[in-house]
């Protein structure tokens, strides 16, 4: 996942959600899956992940679309080649 580099312990958090995608497994939303979902929401929308927009810093606009949704991420690209997210849409 694109977000793996932004969320500490991504694999551990995602385990309950990834199990829902296994072939032959009945999709059943558990308390564990709900907790993982809430933890991802918190990690992706709070400090230190999101930063303020800076006019003097190059930006990257990443987009994705499918038949049922669209998404975008506005990021800054810093001199050390790291990306930091400014906003999600």
JOLINDA-V70956 format. One record per residue. N is the residue number from 1. RES is the residue in one small letter. OMEGA is omega as a letter, one per 40 degrees, with the letter a starting at -180 (* if undefined). NEAR is the number of other ideal C-beta (glycine too) atoms within 8 Angstrom. D_CENTER is the distance of its C-alpha to the mean C-alpha in Angstrom with 1 decimal. Layout:
n:N res:RES omega:OMEGA near:NEAR d_center:D_CENTER
n:N res:RES omega:OMEGA near:NEAR d_center:D_CENTER
//
This chain:
n:1 res:x omega:i near:5 d_center:7.8
n:2 res:x omega:a near:6 d_center:6.7
n:3 res:x omega:a near:9 d_center:4.0
n:4 res:x omega:a near:8 d_center:7.2
n:5 res:x omega:a near:5 d_center:8.9
n:6 res:x omega:a near:8 d_center:7.2
n:7 res:x omega:i near:12 d_center:7.4
n:8 res:x omega:a near:4 d_center:11.1
n:9 res:x omega:a near:6 d_center:12.6
n:10 res:x omega:a near:10 d_center:9.6
n:11 res:x omega:i near:7 d_center:12.4
n:12 res:x omega:a near:6 d_center:14.4
n:13 res:x omega:a near:13 d_center:12.0
n:14 res:x omega:a near:11 d_center:11.1
n:15 res:x omega:a near:9 d_center:14.8
n:16 res:x omega:i near:12 d_center:15.9
n:17 res:x omega:i near:12 d_center:13.5
n:18 res:x omega:i near:8 d_center:14.4
n:19 res:x omega:i near:8 d_center:18.0
n:20 res:x omega:a near:11 d_center:17.8
n:21 res:x omega:a near:5 d_center:17.4
n:22 res:x omega:i near:7 d_center:20.5
n:23 res:x omega:i near:3 d_center:23.5
n:24 res:x omega:i near:3 d_center:26.3
n:25 res:x omega:i near:7 d_center:24.4
n:26 res:x omega:i near:3 d_center:24.9
n:27 res:x omega:i near:5 d_center:21.8
n:28 res:x omega:a near:5 d_center:22.3
n:29 res:x omega:a near:6 d_center:19.8
n:30 res:x omega:i near:7 d_center:20.8
n:31 res:x omega:i near:5 d_center:20.5
n:32 res:x omega:i near:7 d_center:18.5
n:33 res:x omega:i near:11 d_center:15.9
n:34 res:x omega:i near:9 d_center:15.9
n:35 res:x omega:i near:9 d_center:15.6
n:36 res:x omega:i near:13 d_center:12.5
n:37 res:x omega:i near:9 d_center:10.9
n:38 res:x omega:i near:8 d_center:12.1
n:39 res:x omega:i near:9 d_center:11.0
n:40 res:x omega:i near:13 d_center:7.3
n:41 res:x omega:a near:8 d_center:8.1
n:42 res:x omega:a near:8 d_center:10.1
n:43 res:x omega:a near:12 d_center:8.1
n:44 res:x omega:a near:11 d_center:5.5
n:45 res:x omega:a near:8 d_center:8.8
n:46 res:x omega:i near:7 d_center:11.4
n:47 res:x omega:e near:4 d_center:13.3
n:48 res:x omega:a near:3 d_center:13.3
n:49 res:x omega:a near:12 d_center:9.8
n:50 res:x omega:i near:8 d_center:11.2
n:51 res:x omega:i near:10 d_center:14.5
n:52 res:x omega:i near:4 d_center:17.5
n:53 res:x omega:i near:8 d_center:18.4
n:54 res:x omega:a near:7 d_center:21.3
n:55 res:x omega:a near:4 d_center:23.7
n:56 res:x omega:a near:3 d_center:25.0
n:57 res:x omega:i near:8 d_center:21.8
n:58 res:x omega:a near:5 d_center:20.8
n:59 res:x omega:i near:9 d_center:17.8
n:60 res:x omega:i near:10 d_center:15.5
n:61 res:x omega:i near:8 d_center:14.6
n:62 res:x omega:a near:8 d_center:12.3
n:63 res:x omega:i near:8 d_center:12.9
n:64 res:x omega:i near:7 d_center:12.9
n:65 res:x omega:i near:6 d_center:15.3
n:66 res:x omega:i near:6 d_center:17.1
n:67 res:x omega:a near:2 d_center:20.1
n:68 res:x omega:i near:3 d_center:18.4
n:69 res:x omega:i near:5 d_center:15.6
n:70 res:x omega:i near:7 d_center:14.2
n:71 res:x omega:i near:9 d_center:11.1
n:72 res:x omega:i near:10 d_center:11.0
n:73 res:x omega:i near:13 d_center:9.5
n:74 res:x omega:a near:12 d_center:12.3
n:75 res:x omega:i near:12 d_center:12.5
n:76 res:x omega:i near:13 d_center:15.6
n:77 res:x omega:a near:10 d_center:17.1
n:78 res:x omega:a near:9 d_center:19.3
n:79 res:x omega:i near:3 d_center:22.5
n:80 res:x omega:i near:4 d_center:21.4
n:81 res:x omega:i near:5 d_center:18.9
n:82 res:x omega:i near:6 d_center:15.8
n:83 res:x omega:i near:8 d_center:13.1
n:84 res:x omega:a near:9 d_center:11.9
n:85 res:x omega:i near:12 d_center:9.8
n:86 res:x omega:a near:11 d_center:12.4
n:87 res:x omega:i near:8 d_center:11.1
n:88 res:x omega:i near:9 d_center:9.0
n:89 res:x omega:* near:6 d_center:11.5
//
